[in-house]
Amino acid sequence: MIVQQILKEKPEGSVVTVPPGSTVAEAVEVLSARRIGAVVVSPDGRRVTGILSERDVMRELGRRGTACLADPVEKLMTAAIVGCDGQDSVESIMQRMTDGRFRHMPVMQGAEMVGLISIGDVVKARLSELAMEKDALEGMIKGF
């Protein structure tokens, strides 16, 4: 399975962004309201400036307390983004996410973001793949 197939399963407009210059408090409100783990920091919904995750916020809250909520998202976000292409395999994405210890990855087409996948999306796709393989093998063994 490839990343493009995962994106087809996701609802249209599922990438949530906040503009650069937003405060961490504003981003946290979006995370809470949408019940999501990360927002993409983007000036236009296509170019990725960074990703702010709930982990980024919690780490800083633990260090500095609520004062960090007034900071701009750029101060806490991850700016060195690892993206993927729609043709990347689920296995390669799973490995990159595991190695990099992150849970969200923008799907890029050139310099533009066309989607966002989470480790949950990747695991769901992989489980679906494994179930299909299991069914096919059982069918071969049973002679179906």
C-alpha positions as CSV (number, residue, x, y, z in Angstrom):
1,M,0.0,0.0,0.0
2,I,1.2,3.5,-0.7
3,V,0.5,6.9,1.0
4,Q,-1.8,8.1,-1.8
5,Q,-4.2,5.2,-0.9
6,I,-4.2,6.4,2.7
7,L,-5.1,9.9,1.7
8,K,-8.0,8.7,-0.4
9,E,-9.5,7.2,2.8
10,K,-9.3,10.5,4.7
11,P,-12.0,13.1,4.6
12,E,-11.6,16.1,2.4
13,G,-10.1,19.1,4.2
14,S,-8.7,17.0,7.0
15,V,-5.5,19.0,7.3
16,V,-5.8,21.5,10.1
17,T,-3.5,24.5,9.8
18,V,-2.8,27.7,11.8
19,P,-1.0,30.7,10.4
20,P,2.5,31.7,11.5
21,G,2.2,34.3,14.2
22,S,-0.6,32.5,16.0
23,T,-0.1,32.1,19.7
24,V,0.4,28.7,21.2
25,A,-2.9,29.3,23.1
26,E,-4.8,29.7,19.8
27,A,-3.2,26.5,18.4
28,V,-4.1,24.6,21.6
29,E,-7.7,25.8,21.2
30,V,-7.7,24.3,17.7
31,L,-6.1,21.0,18.9
32,S,-8.8,20.8,21.7
33,A,-11.8,21.7,19.5
34,R,-10.8,19.3,16.7
35,R,-9.6,16.6,19.1
36,I,-6.3,16.2,17.1
37,G,-2.7,15.8,18.1
38,A,-1.0,18.3,15.8
39,V,-1.5,21.3,13.6
40,V,0.5,22.3,10.6
41,V,1.8,25.9,10.7
42,S,1.2,27.3,7.2
43,P,0.7,30.7,5.8
44,D,-1.6,29.4,3.0
45,G,-2.6,25.8,3.7
46,R,-0.1,24.5,1.2
47,R,3.4,25.6,2.3
48,V,4.6,24.0,5.5
49,T,6.4,26.2,8.0
50,G,6.3,23.7,10.8
51,I,4.2,21.3,12.9
52,L,3.1,22.0,16.4
53,S,2.1,18.9,18.3
54,E,0.5,18.4,21.7
55,R,3.9,16.9,22.8
56,D,5.7,20.2,21.9
57,V,3.2,22.1,24.0
58,M,3.3,19.7,27.0
59,R,7.1,19.7,27.0
60,E,7.2,23.5,27.2
61,L,4.3,23.7,29.7
62,G,6.3,21.4,31.9
63,R,9.4,23.5,31.6
64,R,8.0,27.0,31.8
65,G,4.4,26.8,32.8
66,T,1.5,28.6,31.2
67,A,3.7,31.6,30.1
68,C,4.5,29.6,26.9
69,L,0.8,29.9,25.8
70,A,1.5,33.5,24.8
71,D,4.4,32.6,22.6
72,P,4.1,32.5,18.8
73,V,3.7,28.9,17.5
74,E,7.1,29.3,15.7
75,K,8.8,29.2,19.1
76,L,7.6,25.7,20.0
77,M,6.9,24.1,16.6
78,T,9.1,21.6,14.9
79,A,10.6,23.4,11.9
80,A,12.7,20.6,10.5
81,I,9.9,18.7,8.8
82,V,10.2,15.3,7.4
83,G,7.6,14.8,4.6
84,C,6.7,12.1,2.3
85,D,5.5,11.6,-1.3
86,G,2.2,10.0,-2.3
87,Q,4.1,7.1,-3.8
88,D,6.0,6.2,-0.6
89,S,5.1,2.8,0.8
90,V,3.4,2.4,4.2
91,E,6.3,0.3,5.4
92,S,8.9,3.0,4.6
93,I,6.7,5.7,6.2
94,M,6.2,3.6,9.3
95,Q,10.0,3.2,9.6
96,R,10.7,6.9,9.2
97,M,8.1,7.8,11.8
98,T,9.5,5.3,14.2
99,D,13.1,6.3,13.6
100,G,12.3,10.0,13.9
101,R,9.9,9.5,16.9
102,F,7.1,11.6,15.4
103,R,3.5,10.9,14.7
104,H,2.5,13.3,11.9
105,M,3.9,13.6,8.4
106,P,2.9,16.0,5.6
107,V,2.4,14.5,2.2
108,M,4.2,16.7,-0.3
109,Q,3.9,17.2,-4.0
110,G,6.9,19.2,-4.8
111,A,6.9,22.1,-2.4
112,E,3.2,21.9,-1.6
113,M,1.5,19.9,1.0
114,V,-1.4,17.8,-0.3
115,G,-2.3,16.0,2.9
116,L,-1.2,14.9,6.3
117,I,-1.0,11.4,7.7
118,S,-0.6,10.2,11.2
119,I,0.9,7.1,12.7
120,G,-2.7,6.0,13.4
121,D,-3.5,6.2,9.6
122,V,-0.3,4.3,8.8
123,V,-1.1,1.5,11.4
124,K,-4.7,1.3,10.2
125,A,-3.5,0.9,6.6
126,R,-0.9,-1.7,7.5
127,L,-3.5,-3.7,9.6
128,S,-5.8,-3.7,6.6
129,E,-3.0,-4.9,4.4
130,L,-2.2,-7.7,6.8
131,A,-5.8,-8.8,7.0
132,M,-6.1,-9.0,3.2
133,E,-2.9,-11.0,3.0
134,K,-4.2,-13.4,5.8
135,D,-7.5,-13.9,3.9
136,A,-5.7,-14.6,0.7
137,L,-3.4,-17.1,2.3
138,E,-6.3,-18.8,4.1
139,G,-8.1,-19.0,0.7
140,M,-5.1,-20.6,-0.9
141,I,-4.7,-23.1,1.9
142,K,-8.3,-24.0,2.0
143,G,-8.5,-24.2,-1.8
144,F,-11.0,-21.3,-2.4
